[in-house]
Amino acid sequence: MKLLVDIIHPANVHYFKNFIFEMQKDGHEIIITSRDKDVSFKLMDAYHLKYRNYGKGAIGKGAIGKMLYLIMATFKFILHFFKNKPDLSLSFGSAPLAFTSWLFRVPHISFDDTEHAKLNKKLYVPITPLVISPSCFYDDLGKNHFRFRGYMELFYLHKKIFNPDIKVLKDLNIAEGKTFTLFRFVSWEAFHDIGQKGLNLQERIDLVNEAKKYGDVFISSEGELPKELKEYEIKISPEKLHDVLYFAKLYIGEGGTTASECAMLGTPSIYINTLPLMGYLKDAQDYELLYHLSDLKDIKAKMGSVYKRDDEFYLEQNKEMLKDVINPTSMLIWLVKNYPSSKKMLLDNPDYQEKFKHA
């Protein structure tokens, strides 16, 4: 079977990497296309995944630049399909790939857990034969929408897949058991980020100084850090970031994906964003694994309470949150290998996914 996987964000590399590895082991051909977004290429290089560069994700600034990119990417996919049409395509809400797949009558499976990406859904959902979301996803995307019991981050952080490597502490020059905080600042260039904002420079500096009272500080950033914060920039290869999150005392940042990853690992997070909480982040908040705050005074107060709380509390909350989840990678491998009969089986009988709870 020939498959095409489109990567539009670094998180997508993690969503699909284990699926790709297993399918390649079984002799299937995998073609990867990718936007040059943040550390996507570095991640795929680290995992020895070959990919085709489909540009930056925007031609110019703002919504017009993003729309121009969508047109350009669609044209690239059409040329690719003329030369080397796949049997099936997969993405996380890639409108250009969805349209091209529809045009060439190629089945397309898309994932989505981002409720506020309204425009993107209007572009790809009506022409996508199967859309898969976590069960916590609020929106109803119609008759071809399937919800699995779990979270997108379990594609790579499920307990049967992820084993934290304590050697990352040596890379950070941190003694085992020592408190440290990881900050993550985003670029605010995604479609759903338009009109939103996070921390300004002075607020970032204030929070870093507050965190330094309790231990070491590291910063991961989508853009270039200003000179005032440059000394805290984390200097590890990006595929080790989840090991860092596991051993961190606290994550503070503007990125929702990283906050959700922390919930999967039992690490508390303070999520700073003007967007309303999406379903997967609301679940983390309900289990006190995530605190959604924007006021600087409130953030500092919560930092103090988290630093004083025993780690065991958050590990127990994590265990409770994940007690009924499935292994989504196992489900996806089965789904693709048995498509389209597997699609009908899941849509007709959603409880069939229980088969993958212990897979």
Residue pairs with C-beta under 8 A, 6 or more apart in sequence:
1 23
1 28
1 29
1 87
1 88
1 336
1 337
2 28
2 29
2 31
2 84
2 85
2 86
2 87
3 23
3 28
3 29
3 30
3 31
3 86
3 87
3 88
3 89
3 90
3 336
4 30
4 31
4 32
4 33
4 80
4 86
4 88
4 89
4 90
4 97
5 16
5 20
5 30
5 31
5 32
5 33
5 89
5 90
5 91
6 12
6 32
6 33
6 34
6 54
6 89
6 90
6 91
6 94
6 96
6 97
7 13
7 16
7 32
7 33
7 34
7 35
7 40
7 44
7 51
8 34
8 35
8 37
8 57
8 91
8 92
8 93
8 94
9 35
9 37
9 38
9 40
9 92
9 257
10 37
10 38
10 39
10 40
10 43
10 238
11 92
11 152
11 257
12 40
12 91
12 92
13 34
13 40
13 43
13 44
13 47
13 49
14 43
14 153
14 155
14 156
15 92
15 111
15 152
15 155
15 156
16 90
16 155
17 47
17 49
17 156
18 155
18 156
18 161
18 329
19 155
19 329
19 332
19 333
19 336
20 30
20 32
20 49
22 329
22 333
23 30
23 333
23 336
24 30
26 337
31 52
31 84
31 86
32 44
32 49
32 50
32 51
32 52
33 51
33 52
33 54
33 76
33 77
33 80
33 97
34 40
34 41
34 44
34 51
34 52
34 53
34 54
35 54
35 55
35 56
35 57
35 73
36 53
36 54
36 55
36 56
36 57
37 56
37 57
38 187
38 222
39 238
41 51
41 53
42 237
42 238
43 238
43 239
44 50
44 51
46 237
46 238
46 239
47 239
52 80
54 73
54 76
55 69
55 72
55 73
56 69
57 66
57 69
57 189
58 65
58 66
58 68
58 69
58 189
59 65
59 68
59 69
59 72
60 68
62 194
63 191
63 194
66 191
70 95
70 96
70 123
73 96
74 95
74 96
74 99
74 100
76 96
77 96
77 97
77 99
77 100
78 100
78 103
80 100
81 100
81 103
81 104
81 106
85 104
85 106
86 106
87 106
87 107
88 106
88 107
88 108
88 109
88 336
88 339
89 97
89 101
89 106
89 107
89 108
89 109
90 108
90 109
90 110
90 111
90 336
91 97
91 98
91 108
91 109
91 110
91 111
92 110
92 111
92 112
92 152
93 110
93 111
93 112
93 114
93 117
93 120
93 121
93 124
94 110
94 124
95 120
95 123
95 124
97 108
98 108
98 110
98 123
98 124
98 127
98 128
99 123
99 124
99 127
100 106
101 107
101 108
101 127
101 128
102 108
102 127
102 128
107 129
107 130
107 339
107 340
108 127
108 128
108 129
108 130
109 128
109 129
109 130
109 131
109 132
109 335
109 336
109 339
110 124
110 125
110 128
110 130
110 131
110 132
111 131
111 132
111 133
111 152
112 121
112 131
112 132
112 133
112 137
112 141
113 133
113 134
113 136
113 137
113 151
113 152
113 278
113 279
113 280
114 120
114 192
114 278
115 137
115 138
115 139
115 278
115 279
116 192
116 275
116 276
116 278
117 191
117 192
119 191
120 191
121 139
121 141
125 131
125 141
125 142
128 144
129 144
129 340
129 343
130 144
130 146
130 343
130 347
131 141
131 142
131 144
131 145
131 146
132 145
132 146
132 147
132 148
133 139
133 141
133 145
133 146
133 147
133 148
134 147
134 148
134 149
134 150
134 151
134 152
134 279
134 280
135 147
135 148
135 149
135 150
136 151
136 279
136 280
136 282
136 283
137 147
137 278
137 279
137 280
138 278
138 279
143 347
144 347
146 343
146 346
146 347
146 350
147 350
148 326
148 328
148 331
148 353
149 324
149 325
149 326
149 353
149 357
150 158
150 322
150 325
150 326
150 327
150 328
151 260
151 263
151 264
151 280
151 283
151 325
152 260
152 280
152 328
153 257
153 260
153 261
153 263
153 264
154 264
154 322
154 325
154 326
154 327
154 328
155 161
155 328
155 329
155 332
156 162
156 242
156 329
157 242
157 261
157 264
157 265
158 325
158 327
158 328
158 329
159 322
160 327
161 327
161 329
162 242
164 242
164 243
164 246
164 247
164 265
165 240
165 243
166 176
166 243
166 247
168 236
168 240
168 243
168 244
168 247
169 175
169 176
169 247
171 236
171 240
172 180
172 216
172 218
172 234
172 236
172 244
174 180
174 216
174 247
178 215
178 216
179 214
179 215
179 216
179 249
179 307
180 215
180 216
180 217
180 218
180 247
180 248
180 249
181 211
181 214
181 215
181 216
181 217
181 218
181 248
181 249
181 250
181 251
181 252
181 303
182 218
182 219
182 220
182 234
182 244
182 245
182 248
182 250
182 251
182 252
182 253
183 204
183 207
183 208
183 211
183 217
183 218
183 219
183 220
183 232
183 251
183 252
183 253
184 219
184 220
184 221
184 251
184 252
184 253
184 254
184 255
184 258
185 198
185 199
185 204
185 219
185 220
185 221
185 222
185 223
185 225
185 253
185 254
185 255
186 193
186 198
186 222
186 253
186 254
186 255
187 222
187 223
188 196
188 197
188 198
188 254
189 222
192 275
196 273
196 274
196 275
197 274
198 254
198 272
198 273
198 274
199 207
199 254
199 272
201 226
201 228
203 296
204 229
205 228
205 229
206 296
207 252
207 296
207 299
207 300
207 303
208 217
208 219
208 229
208 232
210 300
210 303
211 217
211 250
211 252
211 303
214 249
214 303
214 307
215 249
215 307
217 232
218 232
218 233
218 234
218 244
219 225
219 229
219 232
219 233
219 234
220 233
220 234
220 241
220 253
220 258
221 233
225 232
225 233
234 241
234 244
236 244
242 261
242 265
245 251
245 258
245 261
245 262
245 265
245 267
246 265
246 266
246 267
248 262
248 267
249 267
249 306
249 307
249 311
250 267
250 268
250 269
250 270
250 303
250 306
250 307
251 258
251 259
251 262
251 267
251 268
251 269
251 270
252 269
252 270
252 272
252 299
252 303
253 259
253 269
253 270
253 271
253 272
254 271
254 272
254 273
256 271
256 273
256 275
256 278
256 281
258 269
259 269
259 271
259 281
259 284
259 290
260 280
260 281
260 284
260 290
262 268
262 269
262 284
262 289
262 290
263 269
263 283
263 284
263 287
263 289
263 290
263 318
263 321
264 318
264 322
265 318
266 289
266 311
266 314
266 315
266 317
266 318
266 319
267 289
267 314
268 288
268 289
268 290
268 291
268 306
268 309
268 314
269 284
269 289
269 290
269 291
270 290
270 291
270 293
270 299
270 302
270 303
270 306
271 277
271 281
271 290
271 291
271 292
271 293
272 293
272 294
272 299
273 292
273 294
274 294
277 285
277 292
281 290
281 292
283 321
284 290
284 321
285 291
285 292
287 317
287 318
287 320
287 321
288 313
288 314
288 317
289 314
289 317
289 318
289 321
291 302
291 306
293 299
293 302
324 357
325 357
326 353
326 354
326 356
326 357
326 359
327 356
327 357
327 358
327 359
328 356
330 356
330 359
331 353
331 356
331 359
334 342
334 356
335 342
335 343
335 346
336 342
338 345
345 352
346 352
346 353
